[in-house]
Amino acid sequence: MTTSSSARLVALQAARFEAILKTARDGIISIDPDGVITLFNHAAEEIFGYRAAEVEGASISMLMPEPYRSEHDSYIRRYRETGEARAIGRIRKVEGRRRSGETFPLELSVSEVQVGGETLYTAVIRDVSGRERDEAELERLRRLSLQRQRLADIGALTAKIVHDLANPLAALSMVGQGILRRVERSPDMAIETVRPQAERLVATAVRLDALLGEFKDFARVQRLEFQNVEVGSLLQTLEDFWRPEAERQHIVLDVCKPAEEILLRADPERLHRVFDNLVKNSLEAIDRGPGRVAVHAELLPDDRVRLEFSDSGPGVPAGVDVFALFETTKPTGTGLGLPICRQIIAAHGGDIAVAGGESGGAVFQVDLPVHGPSLA
């Protein structure tokens, strides 16, 4: 290759490189081993509000808010001494600082390359503040939709409660009056003679109390007390509580805890209520063993935890929406347990669904964001 051909090739490559820098939608910034800016493309100018001439030759820390600004020099020094990289070779979410002083979220990817015997670090930067605003707005709309649906459900539930209270209250009144009449006719009669009526009265009162209790739970706004919860410990508590009942029914309770520690931002008391309900439903669906109830947890790539509750029972009948108000397959059920579970999971920013198992039974799947709902 002639000298002129080499020169043309170098010029062509330089022009291509310049075109890429100018048209790239992400910010591209290069620094030397001392953290001094050597390249600052047009997109970086748009993101940070500085012209390239204003920042080239200055420390990259000028584009960082605290505490990143103060920590940057020590990070470079530690990397030189130990080779321990915190940003190189991975995508990190950090904060940047614009010329105006405004801080904003950004995604940062840093690469390291040797050029002519010198080390060069290049960062590709994406401003995600708009995306986060969009996500926050979507979450706000999702919560508003849930709130409106909940108000509609409460209206339907109130009408149902009024309807369902009428017959039990009439029955309570009739039983009570019957007991009074018998006592008035025969003041000295043995108390055993009114036992059946008294038992009916108590059973009806218990059913009404359960119905009203679940109504209050459903109507109450889910105010969660968030804290860091270790998923394995949560499942261990679940297993310890339900294993004796499972053994009594000759049912195998198989709780598979995750191998690694998973911290979940959640309200442990409310999650326990959901998990207790799902395990209780599974045991009741099997009724008497042999049978199996399995609980499995795993961390998904998108920072969600998935928990599956499966059983070897008869499964969910076709056409039955178990999350609909008053939908129940139990003769004494209120049809509010699973709607309350769905409400609790939604308040955590998660989802709950049910499907049939491969070999029969039902599989309830609960997905929860590791960091809690985005507006929590």
C-alpha positions as CSV (number, residue, x, y, z in Angstrom):
1,M,0.0,0.0,0.0
2,T,1.4,3.4,-1.0
3,T,1.9,6.3,1.4
4,S,-0.9,8.2,-0.3
5,S,-3.3,5.2,-0.1
6,S,-2.5,4.8,3.6
7,A,-3.1,8.5,4.2
8,R,-6.5,8.3,2.4
9,L,-7.4,5.2,4.5
10,V,-6.5,7.0,7.7
11,A,-8.5,10.1,6.6
12,L,-11.5,7.9,5.7
13,Q,-11.4,6.1,9.1
14,A,-11.1,9.4,10.9
15,A,-14.1,10.8,9.0
16,R,-16.1,7.7,9.9
17,F,-15.2,8.1,13.5
18,E,-16.1,11.8,13.5
19,A,-19.4,11.0,11.9
20,I,-20.2,8.4,14.5
21,L,-19.3,10.8,17.3
22,K,-21.5,13.5,15.8
23,T,-24.6,11.3,15.1
24,A,-24.5,9.1,18.2
25,R,-27.6,9.6,20.3
26,D,-25.7,8.5,23.5
27,G,-23.1,10.7,25.1
28,I,-19.5,9.5,24.5
29,I,-16.8,10.7,26.8
30,S,-13.1,9.6,26.9
31,I,-10.7,10.2,29.8
32,D,-7.1,9.5,30.4
33,P,-5.8,7.5,33.4
34,D,-5.9,10.6,35.6
35,G,-9.6,11.2,34.9
36,V,-9.0,14.1,32.5
37,I,-11.5,14.5,29.7
38,T,-10.0,14.0,26.3
39,L,-13.2,13.6,24.1
40,F,-16.7,14.9,24.5
41,N,-19.1,14.3,21.7
42,H,-22.2,16.3,20.6
43,A,-24.7,14.1,22.5
44,A,-22.7,14.6,25.7
45,E,-22.9,18.4,25.1
46,E,-26.7,18.1,24.8
47,I,-26.9,15.9,27.9
48,F,-24.7,18.0,30.2
49,G,-25.0,21.5,28.8
50,Y,-21.3,22.1,28.3
51,R,-19.5,22.7,25.1
52,A,-16.6,20.3,24.4
53,A,-14.1,23.1,24.6
54,E,-15.2,23.9,28.1
55,V,-14.6,20.4,29.6
56,E,-11.8,18.9,27.6
57,G,-8.7,19.0,29.8
58,A,-10.8,19.2,33.0
59,S,-11.5,16.4,35.5
60,I,-14.5,14.1,34.7
61,S,-15.6,14.7,38.3
62,M,-17.0,18.0,37.3
63,L,-19.9,16.1,35.7
64,M,-20.7,14.3,38.9
65,P,-22.8,15.2,42.0
66,E,-21.7,14.3,45.4
67,P,-20.8,11.7,46.7
68,Y,-19.6,10.5,43.3
69,R,-17.5,13.6,42.8
70,S,-15.5,13.1,46.0
71,E,-15.1,9.4,45.5
72,H,-13.9,9.4,41.9
73,D,-10.2,10.1,42.5
74,S,-10.0,7.3,45.1
75,Y,-11.8,5.0,42.8
76,I,-9.2,5.6,40.0
77,R,-6.4,5.1,42.5
78,R,-7.9,1.9,43.9
79,Y,-8.4,0.6,40.4
80,R,-4.7,1.3,39.5
81,E,-3.5,-0.5,42.6
82,T,-5.8,-3.5,42.8
83,G,-7.5,-3.8,39.4
84,E,-10.9,-3.9,41.1
85,A,-13.4,-2.4,38.7
86,R,-16.8,-1.1,39.7
87,A,-17.9,0.5,36.4
88,I,-15.7,-1.0,33.7
89,G,-17.3,-3.7,31.7
90,R,-20.8,-3.3,33.1
91,I,-23.8,-1.1,32.8
92,R,-24.4,1.0,36.0
93,K,-27.2,3.4,36.9
94,V,-25.7,6.5,38.6
95,E,-26.4,10.2,38.7
96,G,-24.9,13.0,36.6
97,R,-24.7,16.8,37.1
98,R,-25.6,19.2,34.4
99,R,-24.1,22.6,33.9
100,S,-27.2,24.1,35.6
101,G,-26.5,22.1,38.7
102,E,-29.4,19.8,38.1
103,T,-28.7,16.1,39.0
104,F,-30.3,13.4,36.8
105,P,-30.2,9.6,36.5
106,L,-28.1,8.1,33.8
107,E,-26.9,4.7,32.6
108,L,-23.1,4.4,32.3
109,S,-21.0,1.8,30.5
110,V,-17.2,2.2,30.6
111,S,-14.6,0.4,28.5
112,E,-10.8,0.3,28.7
113,V,-8.5,0.2,25.7
114,Q,-4.8,0.5,25.1
115,V,-3.9,3.0,22.3
116,G,-0.3,3.6,21.4
117,G,0.9,2.4,24.8
118,E,-1.5,4.6,26.7
119,T,-4.7,3.6,28.5
120,L,-7.9,5.2,27.4
121,Y,-11.3,5.0,29.2
122,T,-14.4,5.6,27.2
123,A,-17.9,6.0,28.7
124,V,-21.1,5.7,26.9
125,I,-23.8,7.7,28.7
126,R,-27.6,7.5,28.3
127,D,-29.8,10.1,30.0
128,V,-32.7,8.1,31.4
129,S,-34.5,10.9,33.2
130,G,-37.3,11.0,30.6
131,R,-37.7,7.3,30.7
132,E,-38.0,7.4,34.5
133,R,-40.6,10.1,34.3
134,D,-42.6,8.0,31.8
135,E,-42.3,5.0,34.1
136,A,-43.4,7.0,37.1
137,E,-46.4,8.3,35.2
138,L,-47.3,4.8,34.0
139,E,-47.1,3.7,37.6
140,R,-49.3,6.6,38.8
141,L,-51.9,5.7,36.1
142,R,-51.7,2.0,37.1
143,R,-52.4,2.9,40.7
144,L,-55.2,5.3,39.7
145,S,-56.8,2.5,37.7
146,L,-56.4,0.1,40.6
147,Q,-58.0,2.6,42.9
148,R,-61.0,3.1,40.6
149,Q,-61.4,-0.6,40.2
150,R,-61.2,-1.0,44.0
151,L,-63.9,1.6,44.5
152,A,-66.1,-0.2,42.0
153,D,-65.4,-3.5,43.8
154,I,-66.2,-2.0,47.1
155,G,-69.6,-0.8,45.7
156,A,-70.4,-4.3,44.5
157,L,-69.1,-5.8,47.7
158,T,-71.3,-3.5,49.8
159,A,-74.4,-4.5,47.9
160,K,-73.5,-8.1,48.3
161,I,-72.9,-7.7,52.0
162,V,-76.3,-6.0,52.5
163,H,-77.9,-8.9,50.5
164,D,-76.1,-11.7,52.4
165,L,-76.7,-10.2,55.8
166,A,-80.4,-10.3,55.4
167,N,-81.0,-14.1,55.6
168,P,-78.4,-14.8,58.4
169,L,-79.8,-11.9,60.5
170,A,-83.3,-13.2,60.0
171,A,-82.1,-16.7,61.0
172,L,-80.4,-15.3,64.1
173,S,-83.6,-13.5,65.1
174,M,-85.7,-16.6,64.6
175,V,-83.4,-18.9,66.6
176,G,-83.1,-16.4,69.4
177,Q,-86.9,-16.0,69.6
178,G,-87.3,-19.7,69.5
179,I,-85.0,-20.1,72.5
180,L,-86.8,-17.4,74.4
181,R,-90.2,-19.0,73.8
182,R,-89.0,-22.4,75.0
183,V,-87.5,-20.9,78.1
184,E,-90.7,-18.9,78.8
185,R,-92.8,-22.0,78.4
186,S,-90.6,-24.2,80.5
187,P,-88.4,-22.1,82.8
188,D,-87.0,-25.3,84.5
189,M,-86.1,-27.3,81.4
190,A,-82.6,-28.6,81.0
191,I,-80.2,-26.4,79.1
192,E,-79.3,-29.3,76.8
193,T,-82.7,-29.0,75.1
194,V,-81.7,-25.7,73.5
195,R,-78.1,-26.7,72.6
196,P,-78.8,-27.4,68.8
197,Q,-80.5,-24.0,68.4
198,A,-77.7,-22.2,70.4
199,E,-75.1,-23.9,68.2
200,R,-76.9,-22.7,65.0
201,L,-76.9,-19.2,66.5
202,V,-73.2,-19.3,67.2
203,A,-72.3,-20.8,63.8
204,T,-74.3,-18.1,62.0
205,A,-72.6,-15.4,64.1
206,V,-69.2,-16.7,63.3
207,R,-69.9,-16.8,59.6
208,L,-71.2,-13.2,59.7
209,D,-68.1,-12.1,61.7
210,A,-65.8,-13.7,59.1
211,L,-67.7,-12.0,56.2
212,L,-67.6,-8.6,57.8
213,G,-63.9,-9.0,58.7
214,E,-63.0,-9.8,55.2
215,F,-65.2,-6.9,53.9
216,K,-63.3,-4.5,56.2
217,D,-59.9,-5.9,55.0
218,F,-60.9,-5.5,51.3
219,A,-62.3,-2.0,51.8
220,R,-59.3,-0.8,53.7
221,V,-56.6,1.0,51.7
222,Q,-53.5,-1.2,51.7
223,R,-51.0,0.9,53.7
224,L,-47.8,-1.1,53.7
225,E,-44.9,-1.0,56.1
226,F,-41.9,-1.5,53.8
227,Q,-38.7,-3.1,55.0
228,N,-36.0,-5.3,53.6
229,V,-37.2,-8.9,53.8
230,E,-35.0,-12.0,53.1
231,V,-37.0,-14.3,50.9
232,G,-35.5,-17.5,52.3
233,S,-36.4,-16.5,55.9
234,L,-39.9,-15.6,54.8
235,L,-40.4,-19.0,53.3
236,Q,-38.8,-20.8,56.3
237,T,-41.4,-19.1,58.6
238,L,-44.1,-20.3,56.1
239,E,-42.9,-23.8,56.2
240,D,-42.5,-24.0,60.0
241,F,-46.1,-22.8,60.4
242,W,-47.8,-25.1,57.8
243,R,-45.8,-28.3,58.0
244,P,-47.7,-29.7,61.1
245,E,-51.0,-29.2,59.3
246,A,-49.7,-30.8,56.1
247,E,-48.4,-33.8,58.0
248,R,-51.7,-34.2,59.8
249,Q,-53.4,-34.4,56.4
250,H,-50.7,-36.7,55.0
251,I,-49.6,-34.1,52.5
252,V,-46.0,-33.4,51.5
253,L,-45.1,-29.7,51.9
254,D,-42.0,-29.0,49.8
255,V,-40.7,-25.5,50.3
256,C,-37.7,-24.9,48.0
257,K,-35.8,-21.8,49.3
258,P,-33.5,-19.9,46.9
259,A,-29.8,-20.9,47.1
260,E,-28.7,-17.2,47.3
261,E,-29.8,-14.5,49.6
262,I,-32.6,-12.3,48.0
263,L,-33.6,-9.1,49.7
264,L,-37.1,-7.9,48.9
265,R,-38.5,-4.5,49.7
266,A,-41.9,-5.5,51.1
267,D,-44.3,-5.6,54.0
268,P,-43.6,-9.0,55.6
269,E,-46.9,-9.2,57.5
270,R,-49.0,-8.6,54.4
271,L,-47.0,-11.1,52.3
272,H,-47.3,-13.7,55.1
273,R,-51.1,-13.2,54.8
274,V,-51.0,-13.8,51.0
275,F,-48.7,-16.9,51.3
276,D,-50.7,-18.3,54.2
277,N,-53.8,-18.0,52.1
278,L,-52.3,-19.7,49.1
279,V,-50.9,-22.7,51.1
280,K,-54.1,-23.0,53.0
281,N,-56.1,-23.1,49.8
282,S,-53.8,-25.8,48.4
283,L,-54.1,-28.0,51.5
284,E,-57.9,-27.6,51.4
285,A,-58.0,-28.4,47.7
286,I,-56.2,-31.7,48.3
287,D,-58.2,-32.3,51.5
288,R,-56.7,-35.6,52.5
289,G,-53.4,-37.1,51.2
290,P,-51.5,-38.5,49.7
291,G,-50.8,-35.2,47.9
292,R,-48.1,-32.5,47.5
293,V,-47.9,-28.8,47.9
294,A,-44.7,-27.1,46.6
295,V,-43.4,-23.6,47.0
296,H,-40.6,-22.4,44.8
297,A,-38.8,-19.0,44.7
298,E,-36.3,-17.6,42.1
299,L,-34.8,-14.3,41.2
300,L,-35.6,-13.2,37.6
301,P,-33.2,-11.2,35.4
302,D,-35.4,-8.0,35.5
303,D,-35.0,-7.6,39.3
304,R,-38.2,-9.4,40.2
305,V,-38.8,-12.3,42.5
306,R,-41.1,-15.1,41.3
307,L,-42.8,-17.4,43.8
308,E,-44.8,-20.4,42.7
309,F,-47.3,-22.2,44.8
310,S,-48.4,-25.5,43.2
311,D,-50.5,-28.4,44.4
312,S,-51.8,-31.8,43.3
313,G,-55.4,-31.0,43.9
314,P,-58.2,-31.0,41.4
315,G,-57.2,-27.6,39.9
316,V,-59.4,-24.6,39.2
317,P,-62.7,-25.5,37.4
318,A,-63.1,-24.2,33.9
319,G,-64.8,-20.8,33.7
320,V,-64.0,-19.8,37.3
321,D,-62.1,-16.6,37.9
322,V,-60.7,-17.1,41.4
323,F,-59.8,-13.4,41.7
324,A,-63.3,-12.2,41.1
325,L,-65.3,-11.0,44.1
326,F,-67.5,-13.8,45.7
327,E,-66.1,-16.5,43.3
328,T,-65.4,-19.5,45.5
329,T,-65.4,-23.3,45.2
330,K,-65.7,-23.8,48.9
331,P,-69.1,-24.4,50.5
332,T,-68.3,-22.0,53.4
333,G,-66.0,-19.6,51.5
334,T,-66.7,-15.9,51.2
335,G,-65.0,-15.4,47.9
336,L,-62.9,-12.6,49.2
337,G,-59.6,-14.3,50.2
338,L,-57.9,-14.2,46.8
339,P,-59.2,-10.8,45.8
340,I,-57.6,-9.5,49.0
341,C,-54.4,-11.3,48.1
342,R,-54.4,-9.7,44.6
343,Q,-55.0,-6.3,46.2
344,I,-52.0,-6.8,48.5
345,I,-49.7,-7.9,45.7
346,A,-50.8,-5.0,43.5
347,A,-49.9,-2.6,46.4
348,H,-46.4,-4.1,46.3
349,G,-46.2,-3.3,42.5
350,G,-46.5,-7.0,41.7
351,D,-48.8,-9.5,39.9
352,I,-50.5,-12.7,40.8
353,A,-51.9,-15.2,38.4
354,V,-53.1,-18.9,38.4
355,A,-52.8,-21.6,35.8
356,G,-53.2,-25.4,35.7
357,G,-50.2,-27.6,36.5
358,E,-48.6,-30.0,34.0
359,S,-50.0,-33.0,35.9
360,G,-53.1,-31.4,37.2
361,G,-53.7,-29.2,40.3
362,A,-53.2,-25.4,40.3
363,V,-50.2,-23.2,40.1
364,F,-50.3,-19.7,41.6
365,Q,-47.5,-17.4,40.4
366,V,-46.6,-14.3,42.4
367,D,-44.2,-11.8,40.8
368,L,-42.8,-9.0,43.1
369,P,-40.3,-6.2,42.2
370,V,-37.2,-6.5,44.4
371,H,-37.0,-2.8,45.1
372,G,-40.8,-2.4,45.8
373,P,-43.3,-0.3,43.8
374,S,-41.6,2.5,42.0
375,L,-43.5,5.2,43.9
376,A,-43.2,3.6,47.4
